[in-house]
Amino acid sequence: MIQRIRTEHSNLYTQLEQAGVKPQMIDTLMLLTISYLRNQQNLNRTPTQIYNQFQRDNPWFPLFIRSMNFPESTVNRILIRAIELALAYIRGERPAPEPGPRPEEGWSDWESLGGTLLSAPSVSSW
């Protein structure tokens, strides 16, 4: 399953490499996440719910991501997407296309920048 994700969705690996994650570490992150998914009894949860449970069951994982100075929001987004793809493969479904920029509108999906809001949120563009 990991090989299929690597082959059919190499952009996920590329995004992690661009974020500074070494290829061997990408393989390890994918293996940990997908192995956890495959050991789950209840696959009727959302990818985000499964990933959040993975982090609760492995409290060292978020600390490890932070200690390696990986961009946490990027790693989380990509691992949730990997779970989404794996769930589709397990269920025999075709994976939904990856959300991304909508060129016709010039906007992309929301992205957490981390931190805590101390005032009302505001908007900016690149």
Residue pairs with C-beta under 8 A, 6 or more apart in sequence:
1 34
1 38
1 86
1 89
1 90
2 27
2 30
2 31
2 34
4 89
5 12
5 30
5 34
5 82
5 85
5 86
6 13
6 30
8 85
9 81
9 82
9 85
9 98
11 98
12 78
12 81
12 82
13 23
13 26
15 74
15 78
16 26
16 29
16 74
16 75
16 78
17 23
17 26
19 70
19 71
19 74
19 75
20 69
20 70
20 71
21 29
21 68
21 70
21 75
25 68
29 75
29 79
30 79
30 82
32 58
32 61
33 51
33 54
33 79
33 82
33 83
34 82
34 83
34 86
36 50
36 54
36 57
36 58
37 43
37 50
37 54
37 83
37 86
37 87
38 86
38 90
40 50
43 50
43 87
43 90
43 91
45 53
47 80
47 81
47 83
47 84
47 87
48 80
50 83
50 87
51 76
51 79
51 80
51 83
54 61
55 61
55 62
62 72
65 72
65 75
66 72
72 114
73 111
73 112
73 113
73 114
77 111
81 98
84 95
84 96
85 95
88 94
88 95
88 96
89 95
99 109
100 108
100 109
101 107
101 108
101 109
102 108
